[in-house]
Amino acid sequence: MAAASIVRTVGRRSSRLFDIFVADVPWTVSSKELKEYFSQFGSVRMCQLPFDKDTGFHRRYCWIKFSTQQDVQNVFQKDSHILEGAKLTLKQQPHRRRSQRRNQSE
């Protein structure tokens, strides 16, 4: 049982490390299109594209979660990423635990 618990903890920790923050996403691009685009670099586990409740449009940024660190490195090996004529701005997103986020906001 202890070994299974360690594997789950390591799995959770590692799954949090492979996010990329993407800004300047064109209004016309959907989360499905983003996931398809970034799939050329590796296995995309999730694409989170938040929407504004008032306007109904997405907020022009998203997070992409990959399965491995190598997938993330593949993304950053390409100089620029262009979707529908717009250059995307990418940043590797460091993860902090929720308790760390709360402590910094206080």
SULNOR-V132075 format. One record per pair of residues at least 12 apart in sequence whose C-alpha atoms are under 10 Angstrom apart, sorted by the first residue. I is the first residue (numbers start at 0). J is the second residue. D is the distance in whole Angstrom. If there is no record, write none. Layout:
BEGIN
i=I j=J d=D
i=I j=J d=D
END
This chain:
BEGIN
i=12 j=94 d=9
i=12 j=96 d=10
i=13 j=66 d=9
i=13 j=67 d=8
i=13 j=68 d=9
i=14 j=44 d=9
i=14 j=64 d=8
i=14 j=65 d=8
i=14 j=66 d=7
i=14 j=67 d=8
i=14 j=68 d=9
i=14 j=94 d=10
i=15 j=64 d=8
i=15 j=65 d=9
i=15 j=66 d=10
i=15 j=92 d=9
i=15 j=93 d=8
i=15 j=94 d=6
i=15 j=95 d=9
i=15 j=96 d=9
i=16 j=64 d=8
i=16 j=65 d=9
i=16 j=66 d=9
i=16 j=67 d=9
i=16 j=68 d=8
i=16 j=71 d=10
i=16 j=91 d=9
i=16 j=92 d=8
i=16 j=93 d=7
i=16 j=94 d=6
i=16 j=95 d=9
i=17 j=43 d=10
i=17 j=44 d=10
i=17 j=62 d=10
i=17 j=63 d=8
i=17 j=64 d=6
i=17 j=65 d=5
i=17 j=66 d=7
i=17 j=67 d=6
i=17 j=68 d=6
i=17 j=69 d=9
i=17 j=70 d=8
i=17 j=71 d=6
i=17 j=72 d=10
i=17 j=91 d=8
i=17 j=92 d=8
i=17 j=93 d=8
i=17 j=94 d=9
i=18 j=43 d=10
i=18 j=44 d=10
i=18 j=45 d=9
i=18 j=46 d=10
i=18 j=61 d=10
i=18 j=62 d=6
i=18 j=63 d=5
i=18 j=64 d=4
i=18 j=65 d=6
i=18 j=66 d=9
i=18 j=67 d=10
i=18 j=68 d=9
i=18 j=71 d=8
i=18 j=90 d=9
i=18 j=91 d=6
i=18 j=92 d=5
i=18 j=93 d=7
i=18 j=94 d=8
i=19 j=46 d=10
i=19 j=61 d=8
i=19 j=62 d=6
i=19 j=63 d=5
i=19 j=64 d=7
i=19 j=65 d=8
i=19 j=71 d=7
i=19 j=74 d=9
i=19 j=75 d=10
i=19 j=89 d=7
i=19 j=90 d=6
i=19 j=91 d=5
i=19 j=92 d=5
i=19 j=93 d=9
i=20 j=47 d=10
i=20 j=60 d=7
i=20 j=61 d=6
i=20 j=62 d=5
i=20 j=63 d=7
i=20 j=64 d=9
i=20 j=88 d=8
i=20 j=89 d=6
i=20 j=90 d=5
i=20 j=91 d=6
i=20 j=92 d=6
i=20 j=93 d=9
i=21 j=33 d=10
i=21 j=48 d=10
i=21 j=59 d=8
i=21 j=60 d=5
i=21 j=61 d=5
i=21 j=62 d=6
i=21 j=63 d=8
i=21 j=87 d=7
i=21 j=88 d=6
i=21 j=89 d=5
i=21 j=90 d=7
i=21 j=91 d=9
i=21 j=92 d=9
i=22 j=58 d=9
i=22 j=59 d=6
i=22 j=60 d=4
i=22 j=61 d=7
i=22 j=62 d=9
i=22 j=86 d=9
i=22 j=87 d=6
i=22 j=88 d=5
i=22 j=89 d=6
i=22 j=90 d=8
i=23 j=58 d=9
i=23 j=59 d=6
i=23 j=60 d=6
i=23 j=61 d=9
i=23 j=82 d=10
i=23 j=85 d=8
i=23 j=86 d=7
i=23 j=87 d=5
i=23 j=88 d=6
i=23 j=89 d=9
i=24 j=48 d=9
i=24 j=57 d=9
i=24 j=58 d=8
i=24 j=59 d=5
i=24 j=60 d=6
i=24 j=61 d=8
i=24 j=81 d=9
i=24 j=82 d=8
i=24 j=83 d=9
i=24 j=85 d=7
i=24 j=86 d=8
i=24 j=87 d=6
i=24 j=88 d=8
i=25 j=57 d=9
i=25 j=58 d=10
i=25 j=59 d=6
i=25 j=60 d=9
i=25 j=81 d=10
i=25 j=82 d=7
i=25 j=83 d=7
i=25 j=84 d=9
i=25 j=85 d=7
i=25 j=86 d=9
i=25 j=87 d=9
i=26 j=56 d=7
i=26 j=57 d=7
i=26 j=58 d=8
i=26 j=59 d=6
i=26 j=60 d=10
i=26 j=83 d=10
i=27 j=56 d=9
i=27 j=57 d=9
i=27 j=59 d=10
i=27 j=82 d=10
i=27 j=83 d=8
i=28 j=48 d=10
i=28 j=57 d=9
i=28 j=59 d=9
i=28 j=82 d=8
i=28 j=83 d=8
i=29 j=46 d=10
i=29 j=48 d=8
i=29 j=57 d=9
i=30 j=45 d=9
i=30 j=46 d=6
i=30 j=47 d=7
i=30 j=48 d=6
i=30 j=49 d=9
i=30 j=57 d=10
i=30 j=61 d=8
i=30 j=62 d=10
i=30 j=63 d=10
i=31 j=45 d=10
i=31 j=46 d=8
i=31 j=48 d=10
i=32 j=46 d=10
i=32 j=82 d=9
i=33 j=46 d=7
i=33 j=47 d=10
i=33 j=48 d=9
i=33 j=61 d=9
i=33 j=62 d=10
i=33 j=63 d=8
i=33 j=82 d=9
i=34 j=46 d=6
i=34 j=47 d=9
i=34 j=63 d=8
i=34 j=64 d=10
i=36 j=80 d=9
i=36 j=81 d=10
i=36 j=82 d=8
i=37 j=63 d=8
i=37 j=64 d=10
i=37 j=65 d=9
i=37 j=70 d=9
i=37 j=71 d=10
i=37 j=73 d=10
i=37 j=74 d=8
i=37 j=80 d=10
i=38 j=65 d=9
i=38 j=70 d=9
i=38 j=74 d=10
i=39 j=70 d=9
i=39 j=73 d=9
i=39 j=74 d=9
i=40 j=65 d=9
i=40 j=69 d=9
i=40 j=70 d=6
i=40 j=71 d=8
i=40 j=72 d=9
i=40 j=73 d=5
i=40 j=74 d=6
i=40 j=75 d=9
i=40 j=76 d=10
i=40 j=77 d=10
i=41 j=65 d=7
i=41 j=66 d=8
i=41 j=67 d=8
i=41 j=68 d=10
i=41 j=69 d=8
i=41 j=70 d=5
i=41 j=71 d=8
i=41 j=72 d=10
i=41 j=73 d=7
i=41 j=74 d=8
i=42 j=64 d=9
i=42 j=65 d=6
i=42 j=66 d=6
i=42 j=67 d=8
i=42 j=69 d=10
i=42 j=70 d=7
i=42 j=71 d=10
i=43 j=63 d=7
i=43 j=64 d=6
i=43 j=65 d=5
i=43 j=66 d=6
i=43 j=67 d=9
i=43 j=70 d=8
i=43 j=71 d=10
i=44 j=63 d=8
i=44 j=64 d=5
i=44 j=65 d=5
i=44 j=66 d=6
i=44 j=67 d=10
i=45 j=62 d=8
i=45 j=63 d=6
i=45 j=64 d=5
i=45 j=65 d=7
i=45 j=66 d=9
i=46 j=61 d=7
i=46 j=62 d=6
i=46 j=63 d=5
i=46 j=64 d=6
i=46 j=65 d=9
i=47 j=60 d=9
i=47 j=61 d=5
i=47 j=62 d=5
i=47 j=63 d=7
i=47 j=64 d=8
i=48 j=60 d=6
i=48 j=61 d=4
i=48 j=62 d=7
i=48 j=63 d=9
i=49 j=61 d=7
i=49 j=62 d=9
i=59 j=87 d=10
i=60 j=87 d=9
i=60 j=88 d=9
i=60 j=89 d=10
i=61 j=89 d=10
i=62 j=89 d=10
i=62 j=90 d=10
i=62 j=91 d=10
i=62 j=92 d=8
i=63 j=91 d=10
i=63 j=92 d=9
i=64 j=92 d=10
i=71 j=91 d=8
i=72 j=91 d=10
i=74 j=89 d=9
i=74 j=91 d=10
i=75 j=89 d=8
i=75 j=90 d=9
i=75 j=91 d=9
END
